Amino acid sequence: MKNEGVMTDERMSVVSDIEKDLRYISGIIKQKGREILSQYTITLPQFIGLQWLLEEGDMTIGELSNKMSLACSTTTDLIDRLEKNQLVKRVRAEHDRRVVRIHLQDEGKRIIADVIKKRQQYLQGVLNGFSEQDITLLKNQLGKLHQEMKLE
């Protein structure tokens, strides 16, 4: 049950601190992700596109553009570079040859797995000073926060 109604000054201050911590954590994770990606031949937007394809499966450039909040022309350029590096492949739909779907290749999957593994190793190092109970509590609370935000 959500805590509806007027927020106290103390609660507003706590919420402000949570927002600030989440913003800083997000910034640190993004920066660490950029450092890890610098070891590969792809850019951050290309990596994000590969992640969408891994999570959602094959999609058209228009669908991927919407997911990434990019113009179709920008996404087309991004896919051109990924295809040149053999990370994705354009595949014509059998039911309608006019429809072209973007398919994630094995090398694209490998890069995503490598980068995510390195990000997880980084986080594991950060969490070394946490007890197993604290890690479980953090996981559960972040999961709950994520679920609430998805409902908004």
N, C-alpha and C positions, 0 to 999 in steps of 0.2 A: 504494500500500500504506500503510495507516495505521500510525502509530508507536504500537503497543500497549505496554502494560507500565507500569512505575513511572515517574512524572515526576520529573525532577531538580528541585532548588530553583530553578535558573536557568531551566529551561523553564517551571515554574509561574509564576515572576515575569514572564516574557515573555507567557505566556497571560493573566495578570492584566492586564498593560498593554494587550494587544490588546482584551480585553473592555471595559476602561475607555474606550479610544479609540473603539471601535464604539458604545458607549453614548452618549458625548458627541457623536459625529458624528450619530447618530440623533436626538438631542435638538435639535441645531442645524438639521438638515434639517426636522424637524417644526415648529420655530418659524418657519423661513423659509417653509414651506408655509402656515402659519397667516397670516403677513403677506401672502402672495400672495393667499390665499383671501379676505382681508378686503376685497379690491377687487371681490368678486362677491357675489351675493345668496344664497349657499349656505353651509352650515356644513361643518365637517370631516367629520362622519359622513355627511352627504349626498354630499359629494365621494367618500368612500370607497365608498359605495353605487353611485355612478355609475361609478367605476372598475371595480368588480366586474362590472357589467352590460356595460361595454365589453370587458373581458377574457374573460368567460365567456359572453356572449350573454344572451338573454332567460331569465329564471328566475322562479319563483314567490316570493312573499313568504317562505314557509318556507325555501326554498333560500337566499335572500339573507340571511335572519336567521341561518342556520347559518354562512354565510361570514363575516358580520360579528360573530358571537357576541353577538347582540342578541335580546331577546324579540320574538316575532312582533308584539305590540302596538306596541312601539317602532318596529319596521321599518315597520309599517302607517302610523304617524304620519309617519315620514320620507318614505315614498312619497307620501302625501297631499300633503305640501308640495312635493315635486318635481313631482308631476303638476299641481298648481295653477300652478306656474311654467313649465309646458309643457316640462319637461326629460325626463320619462318619460311613458309611456302604458300603461294597463292594457289587455291584449288577451286576450280569451277564446280558449282553444285550440279549434281546429276539431274535433278528435277527441273532445273532452269539454268541453262548455260550462261545466262546473263549475270547470274549471281556468283560473285567471287568471294570465297571465305578465306580467312587467314588461318593457316595451320601452324602450330608450334612444332618445330623440328627437335630431334633428340639433343642437338647441341644447345639449343635454347633452353631446354629443360635442365641440362647439365649445369649451365651457367647459373640459372635461378637456384638450383639446389646448392651449388658451391657458395654463392653469395649469402643465402639464408643460413647455411651452416656456419659461416664465419660470423654472421650477425649474432647467431645463437651462442657461439663460443664467447663473443664479446660480452653478451648479457650474462652468461654463466660466470665469467670472471667478476663482473660487477656484483653479482649475487653471492659470491663466496662468503661474505661476512654475515649472510642471512641464515637463520635457522630453517630447517625444512618446514616447520610450522608457519613461519613468516612467509616463506615462498608460496606455500599452498594458500594462505590467507590472501596474499597479494594477487595471485592468479584468480581466485574466486571473486574478489572484489572488482578487479579489472573486467572480468567476464560479465559480472552483473552490471557494471557501468556501461559496457559495450551494448548489452542487450537493451538497456533502458534508452540509450541513444538511438538504436536502430528503430525503436518504436515511435520516436519523435517525428 
